[in-house]
Amino acid sequence: MAEAEVRFLADWLDRHRHIADQWPAVVLYKRIQEVLADGVMDSDEERDLLATLLDLTGAPIVGESAAGMSTALPLDVPPPTLTFDGWAYCFTGKFACGTRNQVQQVVRSLGAKICTAPTLKTNIVVIGSIGSRDWIHSTHGRKIESAVAMRERGHPIALVGEEHWYETVSRLTLNG
């Protein structure tokens, strides 16, 4: 990906803010701004940006079967209103908006606790939008299976996608 292409995309997103402010373009737009902040795109930034684009589009890695990509997930419909202060969150999968440590830090800053796996104390499981080849059966990982089983037994645990989580924390951190 040439720097000229990245600048073109940045300019296009600047002119189309109604798209740039929506998922998943908002993640891409932020990454492009970070890459171009110093006026130069180095090879590490180029690789990171290309990886972000591939992650967001769900494009399989060359030579890898698309069967390894995630399919339908058991998300709550409609998604619940997210609360943070005193609630317990569990994160699974790979996130387009940052590393797992980064997304966990966001909820900690809002007063939530982190669970490494779903427990009876877990309120919300957030599933990253980027499919993981580690999820068994090409759809659900152990954390998701555990949360679904708990939900089926009557435990009030919600499963939400990264997009819903991201939109909620963006509103809270921008307005808070």
URVEN-V286871 format. One record per backbone hydrogen bond with DSSP energy under -0.5 kcal/mol. CO is the residue of the C=O (numbers start at 1). NH is the residue of the N-H. If there is no record, write none. Layout:
# URVEN-V286871
{{CO | NH} {CO | NH}}
This chain:
# URVEN-V286871
{{2 | 5} {2 | 6} {3 | 7} {4 | 8} {5 | 9} {6 | 10} {7 | 11} {8 | 12} {9 | 13} {10 | 14} {11 | 15} {12 | 16} {14 | 17} {16 | 19} {16 | 20} {17 | 21} {19 | 22} {22 | 26} {24 | 27} {24 | 28} {25 | 29} {26 | 30} {27 | 31} {28 | 32} {29 | 33} {30 | 34} {31 | 35} {32 | 36} {33 | 37} {34 | 37} {36 | 39} {40 | 42} {42 | 46} {43 | 47} {44 | 48} {45 | 49} {46 | 50} {47 | 51} {48 | 52} {49 | 53} {50 | 54} {51 | 55} {52 | 56} {53 | 57} {54 | 58} {54 | 59} {61 | 64} {65 | 68} {66 | 69} {73 | 75} {84 | 87} {87 | 113} {88 | 123} {88 | 124} {89 | 115} {90 | 126} {92 | 128} {94 | 130} {95 | 98} {99 | 103} {100 | 104} {101 | 105} {102 | 106} {103 | 107} {104 | 108} {105 | 109} {106 | 110} {107 | 112} {108 | 111} {111 | 86} {113 | 89} {115 | 91} {119 | 122} {123 | 158} {124 | 90} {124 | 126} {125 | 127} {125 | 160} {126 | 92} {126 | 128} {127 | 162} {129 | 131} {130 | 94} {132 | 135} {135 | 138} {136 | 139} {136 | 140} {141 | 145} {142 | 146} {143 | 147} {144 | 148} {145 | 149} {146 | 150} {147 | 151} {148 | 152} {149 | 153} {150 | 155} {151 | 154} {155 | 157} {158 | 125} {158 | 160} {159 | 76} {160 | 127} {161 | 165} {162 | 166} {163 | 167} {164 | 168} {165 | 169} {166 | 170} {167 | 171} {168 | 172} {169 | 173} {170 | 174} {171 | 175} {172 | 176}}
